[in-house]
Every structure is written in C-alpha cells, then in structure tokens.
C-alpha cells in the first residue's frame, strides 16, 4: 500500500484506473473489468484501496488487447494469448 500524493504517483508512473481510462479513451469501469479478468496487473494499492497500474506496462498491454480485439478474439482468448 502506497501513501503518495498524485504528483508523486504520476512521477513514478503509477496511475489509478480512471487515469488510465482517460489515456486510452474508455470508461474506468472497463479498466476495472479487464483487471478483474486478469488482463491488467495491479502493481500497488493506495491507502484508500484504489488499484494502481504501471502506466507504461498497462498502455502497452492495452495496445496489444486492442489489436487482438480487432481480430475478433474474445476476452478469454486474449487472456490466453497474453499469458
């Protein structure tokens, strides 16, 4: 569990699901859902128990997921391919 101010979190490349969602253009619930499915790895939690994601790793993973979705793979198939 980390206790950092937002600017310090951002400097470390740790973002909340809503911040990742803004960057990729989806709803925060989409990021949380994909995280529950195991498509995104949570790196830390805030003191308020918000999940934190590593920005670079999560954005790269999102690009790969988006590419595989364009090939009409299901989320379960994508999960297996990314494992």
Number of C-alpha atoms within 10 A of each C-alpha: 13 13 11 12 9 12 10 11 17 15 9 12 14 24 23 23 21 17 18 22 18 11 11 12 9 12 14 15 12 13 22 18 12 16 16 12 13 15 22 21 17 18 12 17 16 15 11 9 10 15 20 23 23 20 18 12 12 19 17 11 16 18 12 14 21 14 13 17 14 9 9 11 15 11 16 12 12 18 16 10 11 13 7
